[in-house]
Amino acid sequence: MFEFLINKLKAHPRKIVFTEGTDPRVLEASARLLSGTFLTPVLVGDPEEIQKVAEEIGFNIRGAEIINPATFEDMEKMVAELTALRKGKVTEEQARELLKQGNYFGTMLVKMGYADSLLGGATYSTADTVRPALQIIKTKPGNKIVSSCFILVRPSATGDREVLAMADCAININPTEDELVEIGLETAATAKLFGVDPKMAYLSYSTYGSGKGEDVDKMRGACAKLKAIAPDLDVDGELQFDAAVSPKVAHTKCPGSSVAGHANTFIFPDINAGNIGYKIAQRLGSFDAYGPILQGLNAPINDLSRGCNAQEVYSMAIITAGLCDD
């Protein structure tokens, strides 16, 4: 999976902003990225402080770009652009205050073309990463929401890797039927980037009407709408999880389905189910989980868990930059 993304970045080297430039995990990941020469870290913060921390923990970050909001030469231009983007919602003085924060400053670096992508959240909350992205980068044309996807990977019995996609596990608390359609479209596109030919299951506590309720109707309706607008996408639902992944159960509950028993891309009805579901797979199924990968934005911006380690920062940096259009 990572070989494909690294080769893509070698063909088109990118720059990625790290909003927390002094974080030891970010510095360790940056040193490793710099040794690969396919992705340049752009560290937000005071250069002396960043270099001091890097030296103390023993990582060479020579070659990284370090940009200090306090001395940024194009700050007035950035203030003017942010004020224009947030017209009527922030004054120039308020914009200047916002840009003292690494999350807003880093997002504007992407918006203004100083970098291609951004990875934050080592110390910020998800909301603090997503909010400036929504306000500044905004959603892609045709998209109304930002959603998230986790990619789960583990070795298979054949020696290959089993790769699954799960959404939305981190952003939308209780998506509507139409939002679930958009989540499905975006997740299918994300899955394909990671080599998954999506067989998508809209999950429920019901299979083909075996249970009743508004949540069942929502998943069935979303699946039907997605089939109508994306007839080439292999999607089915509503399906219980056992019917989605077990050929034996699928044969009993929904014979004839091209997805049931073989699903590799899962759409959950709400954030409770999604967050619990991917963590069960991660902890009990021995999957490595990568994400949340944010979907629907005009530029690749992703969020780290505050409990992440340097390896996860490194992996998510490659994933994030790898989402850049060629």
Secondary structure, DSSP 8 states (H G I E B T S, - for coil): -HHHHHHHHHHS-EEEEES-TT-HHHHHHHHHHHHHTSEEEEEES-HHHHHHHHHHHT---TT-EEE-TTT-TTHHHHHHHHHHHTTTT--HHHHHHHTTSHHHHHHHHHHTTS-SEEEE-SSS-HHHHHHHIIIII-B-TT----EEEEEEEEE-TTSSEEEEEEE-SSS-SS--HHHHHHHHHHHHHHHHHTT---EEEEE-S-STTSS-SHHHHHHHHHHHHHHHH-TTSEEEEEE-HHHHH-HHHHHHHSTT-SSTTS--EEE-SSHHHHHHHHHHHHHHS--EEEEEEEESBSS-EEE--TT--HHHHHHHHHHHHHTS--
